[in-house]
Amino acid sequence: MRTNNPVLSRQDAFTPAPQYSPQQQYGGPGTEPQGYGPDVQQGQTTPPQQSGGLMTFEDVVTKTALMIGLVIVAAAAAWLLVPESLTWIGLIGSGLVGFVCAILVAVRRKISPPLMFLYAAVEGIFVGLLSRLFEGFYDGIVMQAVFATLVAAGVTLAAYKFFNIRVTAKFKKIVIIATVAFAAAMLINFGLSFVGINLGLRAGVTGPVSPLAIGISALAVVLAVFNLIMDFDHVERGIAMRAPAEQSWVAAFGLTVTLVWLYVELLRIISYFRR
């Protein structure tokens, strides 16, 4: 199984190794079962033989907490230590470095926890500076955005579990295409802003807000929630498929990326309505 988080959309993300064909999986002629799962020969069920352990829910929670904790620590440090005169430089620099780190995590075949932690630290700087910037104009908005993020994540998880949401292939394809298209539009809008072209997709930290900007932020929140649903599905499927323990890092990284994105979009849309 592969993760469908666009940042982590690589072929081997949740694929147990070694690879096996359907004939091998179900004990076809002249083959022996391989990979992870029940040994169907002679009706026996054999635990998977795997060094390094299996992916577990507790592992995913622990690693996600570590990465989110690093984001929070880095955000607090940036808020307190970075001079206000360097806010915009720090925002642009940390945003670009964080984006590059995410891409590197996505394209590397080998899972690299240090690179994931580097992303969390750099993204924490971005979150801290952005939060300080908005808090300076809208008192209390950071706590509102944090609360909204926790509520959104909690409600999404509850809905996923209690309503037994099934993530279909069609749903995944639509969300991935929409998310990639949204990211491309934001990158183009960001680049054009340097040459004085404003497409109206984003409003500034202050000033008037167009219905288009509100609609774009609302769409971003919906996409982030849909990606969170897919992240939950990946964790559940990875555990059910007895994926290797190292895949817990991939799941934790995907959850961190989605939660940070959700917080940033909620921070922005709350600022729109507070104006």
Secondary structure, DSSP 8 states (H G I E B T S, - for coil): -----GGG--TTTT--SS---HHHHTT-TT----SSS---GGG-------TT-B--HHHHHHHHHHHHHHHHHHHHHHHHHS-GGGHHHHHHHHHHHHHHHHHHHHH-SS--HHHHHHHHHHHHHHHHHHHHHHHHHSTTHHHHHHHHHHHHHHHHHHHHHHTT----HHHHHHHHHHHHHHHHHHHHHHHHHTTT---SSS--SSS---HHHHHHHHHHHHHHHHHHHHHHHHHHHHHHTT-BTTHHHHHHHHHHHHHHHHHHHHHHHHHHHH-
